[in-house]
Amino acid sequence: MDYRSNVTFITFGGHVEVHKYRYLYFVIMFMVYMLIISSNVTIVCIIIINKNLHEPMYIFIAALLINSVLFSTVIYPKLLVDFLSEKQIISYPACLFQWFSYYCLAASDFLLLSIMAYDRYVSICNPLKYTTIMQKTTVEIFLITAWILPACLFSVTILASAKKEICKFHLKGILCNSTIQTLHCVRSRTLNIYGLSLLVIFVILPVLFILFTYSRILVVSYRCRGVRRRAAQTCLPHLLVLINFTCFTVYDVLLSRLERDPPKIVGLIMALQVVIYHPLFIQSFMD
């Protein structure tokens, strides 16, 4: 008999005193979720309605905001239900879907941010060629690539994991992320290497590209006094936020590969920072 017919649910063990503070957790996270949805949807509607904003940069911003809404919807409703439940559980197929959506959307964000960095680089460093390079077809190709490429590559991991037998049914976290691989009876070295390669493709390389383009923008802006201060005020905060979020993402991906488990309170804080920091991270690029 297939093991999935006997074991359907995975238990989350990363919550800290959820029975004592469940209503406090629920209210805070519900308010954050409503704030994310309302603010992002409002900005997207403004971009759609206002034809003057139908420019590549604003289109990429709208795509980022849509990603933020989808990312939050994958995480927050389940968290809210868990806060009010006696047991924090999730079905294994639903856990795989959350894992897939979680990393697929995060990878898409990094690709979109690298595309936005390229757009700013062209507009500042090659303004005469901007309209030629950033045509409608180019923008569409960028958007399709940013959404389809992560989905295709991460689906390989999900399909491979779905076929593996699980012997553990307890996740030391509050959501389904890379730690789901600790449930497998036999850890796959191939999946670990493939996961690290995805980390390089969707996080490390885009971040290096963003750092390169921003450094070029700062160099060009430094030669022009009129835009030097504005460029510094815009690029430097973005770089700091980008580096911080990248560190959280790398930690989250490498969590399942660490031999030692962090204390429960540390794991909860890191998980909540990723969940809460993500929409704030996206909002910081709206300037």
C-alpha positions in Angstrom: 0.0 0.0 0.0 1.3 3.4 -0.8 2.6 5.3 2.2 0.5 8.4 1.3 -2.7 6.5 2.0 -1.6 6.0 5.6 0.1 9.4 6.2 -1.6 12.4 4.8 -0.6 15.3 7.1 2.6 17.0 8.2 2.9 18.7 11.6 4.5 22.1 12.0 6.7 22.3 15.2 8.1 25.8 14.8 5.5 27.8 16.6 6.4 29.3 20.0 3.6 29.3 22.6 1.0 29.5 19.9 -1.7 28.4 22.3 -0.9 31.2 24.7 -0.5 34.0 22.2 -2.7 32.7 19.3 -5.0 35.7 19.2 -2.1 38.2 19.3 -0.3 36.4 16.5 -3.5 36.2 14.5 -4.4 40.0 14.8 -0.8 41.1 14.0 -0.4 38.8 11.0 -4.0 39.6 9.7 -3.3 43.3 9.8 0.0 42.9 8.0 -1.7 40.7 5.4 -4.5 43.2 4.8 -2.0 46.0 4.5 0.0 44.1 1.9 -3.1 43.2 -0.1 -4.7 46.7 0.0 -1.6 48.7 -0.7 -0.3 46.5 -3.5 -3.6 46.1 -5.2 -4.2 49.9 -5.0 -0.8 50.6 -6.7 -1.4 48.0 -9.4 -4.8 49.5 -10.2 -3.4 53.0 -10.4 -0.7 51.8 -12.8 -3.3 50.0 -15.0 -5.8 52.9 -15.0 -3.2 55.7 -15.6 -1.9 55.4 -19.2 1.0 57.7 -18.4 2.4 54.9 -16.2 2.4 52.4 -19.0 6.1 52.5 -19.1 8.6 49.5 -18.7 9.6 50.5 -15.2 6.0 50.8 -13.9 5.1 47.6 -15.7 7.9 45.8 -13.8 6.8 47.4 -10.6 3.2 46.1 -11.1 4.6 42.6 -11.8 6.6 42.8 -8.5 3.5 43.9 -6.6 1.4 41.1 -8.1 4.2 38.6 -7.0 4.1 40.1 -3.5 0.3 39.5 -3.3 0.7 36.0 -4.5 3.6 35.3 -2.2 1.7 36.6 0.8 -1.5 34.6 -0.2 0.6 31.4 -0.3 1.8 32.0 3.3 -0.5 34.2 5.3 -3.9 32.4 5.1 -2.3 29.1 6.2 -0.5 30.9 9.1 -3.7 32.5 10.2 -5.5 29.2 10.3 -2.7 27.6 12.2 -2.8 30.3 14.9 -6.4 29.5 15.7 -6.1 25.7 15.4 -5.3 23.2 18.1 -2.9 21.4 15.8 -0.7 23.0 13.2 -0.9 20.5 10.3 -0.9 20.5 6.5 -1.4 17.8 3.9 1.7 16.6 2.2 0.5 17.6 -1.4 -0.4 21.1 0.0 3.0 21.3 1.6 4.7 20.5 -1.7 2.6 23.2 -3.4 3.4 25.8 -0.8 7.1 24.9 -1.1 6.9 25.3 -4.9 5.0 28.6 -4.8 7.2 30.0 -2.1 10.5 29.6 -3.9 9.1 30.1 -7.4 7.7 33.5 -6.6 10.9 34.5 -4.7 13.0 33.5 -7.6 10.7 35.5 -9.9 11.2 38.5 -7.7 15.0 38.4 -8.0 14.7 38.1 -11.8 12.3 41.0 -12.0 14.6 43.1 -9.8 17.6 42.3 -12.1 15.4 43.3 -15.1 14.5 46.6 -13.3 18.2 47.2 -12.6 18.9 46.7 -16.3 16.1 49.1 -17.2 17.5 51.8 -14.9 21.0 51.1 -16.2 19.9 51.6 -19.8 17.8 54.7 -19.0 20.7 56.5 -17.2 23.8 55.2 -19.0 22.4 54.9 -22.5 19.4 57.2 -22.6 19.5 57.7 -26.4 19.1 53.9 -27.0 16.5 53.4 -24.3 13.4 53.4 -26.5 15.1 51.1 -29.0 16.2 48.6 -26.4 13.2 48.6 -24.1 10.5 48.0 -26.6 7.1 46.4 -25.9 8.3 43.0 -27.2 11.4 43.1 -25.0 9.3 43.9 -21.9 6.9 41.0 -22.7 9.8 38.6 -23.1 11.4 39.7 -19.8 8.1 39.2 -17.9 7.4 35.8 -19.4 10.9 34.7 -18.7 10.7 35.9 -15.1 7.6 33.9 -14.4 8.0 30.8 -16.6 11.7 30.0 -16.0 11.4 29.6 -12.2 8.2 27.6 -12.6 9.9 25.1 -15.0 13.1 24.7 -13.0 11.5 24.4 -9.6 8.9 21.9 -10.9 11.7 19.4 -11.4 12.5 19.6 -7.7 8.8 19.2 -6.7 8.2 16.3 -9.0 11.3 14.5 -7.8 10.4 15.1 -4.1 6.8 14.0 -4.6 8.1 10.6 -5.7 10.4 10.1 -2.7 9.2 8.2 0.3 8.9 10.2 3.6 9.7 8.7 7.0 9.3 11.8 9.1 6.1 13.8 9.5 7.2 16.7 11.7 8.6 20.0 10.2 10.7 22.2 12.5 9.2 25.4 11.1 6.0 27.3 10.5 5.8 26.8 6.7 6.9 24.4 4.0 10.3 25.5 2.7 13.5 23.7 2.0 13.3 21.8 5.3 10.7 19.5 3.6 13.7 17.5 2.4 14.4 16.5 6.0 11.2 14.4 5.8 12.6 12.0 3.2 13.7 8.6 4.2 16.9 9.0 2.1 18.4 12.4 1.5 19.1 12.9 -2.2 22.5 14.3 -3.0 21.3 15.1 -6.5 18.4 17.2 -5.2 20.8 19.0 -2.9 23.1 19.9 -5.7 20.3 20.9 -8.0 18.8 23.1 -5.2 22.1 24.8 -4.8 22.4 25.4 -8.5 19.0 27.0 -8.4 20.2 29.3 -5.6 23.1 30.4 -7.8 20.9 30.9 -10.9 18.0 32.8 -9.2 19.7 34.6 -6.3 23.5 34.9 -6.5 23.7 35.8 -10.2 20.8 38.3 -10.2 22.2 40.0 -7.1 25.7 40.2 -8.7 24.1 41.7 -11.8 22.1 44.2 -9.8 25.2 45.2 -7.8 27.1 45.7 -11.1 24.4 47.8 -12.7 23.9 50.0 -9.6 27.6 50.5 -9.4 27.7 51.7 -13.0 24.7 54.0 -12.3 26.5 55.5 -9.3 29.6 56.0 -11.3 27.8 57.8 -14.2 25.6 59.8 -11.8 28.7 60.9 -9.8 29.9 62.7 -12.9 26.7 64.7 -13.1 26.0 66.9 -10.1 22.3 67.3 -10.9 21.5 63.6 -10.4 24.3 62.6 -8.0 22.4 63.1 -4.8 19.2 61.6 -6.1 21.0 58.5 -7.4 22.7 58.0 -4.1 19.5 58.4 -2.1 17.7 55.9 -4.4 20.4 53.2 -5.0 22.1 52.9 -1.7 19.0 52.1 0.4 17.9 49.6 -2.2 21.3 47.9 -2.1 21.2 47.6 1.7 17.7 46.2 1.6 18.6 43.8 -1.2 21.7 42.5 0.6 19.7 41.9 3.8 16.9 40.1 2.0 19.4 38.0 0.1 21.0 36.9 3.3 17.6 35.8 4.7 16.9 34.0 1.4 20.2 32.1 1.4 19.7 31.2 5.1 16.3 29.9 4.3 17.5 27.7 1.4 20.5 26.4 3.4 18.5 25.7 6.5 17.7 22.1 5.5 21.4 21.5 4.8 22.6 22.6 8.2 23.5 19.8 10.5 22.5 21.6 13.6 18.9 22.9 14.1 18.7 26.5 15.4 16.7 27.1 18.6 12.9 27.2 18.0 12.6 30.9 18.9 15.5 31.7 16.4 13.8 29.7 13.7 10.5 31.4 14.3 12.1 34.9 14.2 14.0 34.1 10.9 10.9 32.6 9.3 8.7 35.6 10.2 11.4 38.0 9.0 11.3 36.4 5.6 7.5 36.4 5.5 7.1 40.0 6.7 10.3 41.4 5.1 9.4 40.2 1.6 6.6 42.7 0.9 8.5 45.5 2.7 11.5 44.7 0.6 9.4 45.0 -2.6 7.9 48.2 -1.4 11.3 49.8 -0.9 11.9 49.5 -4.7 8.9 51.7 -5.4 10.8 54.9 -4.9 
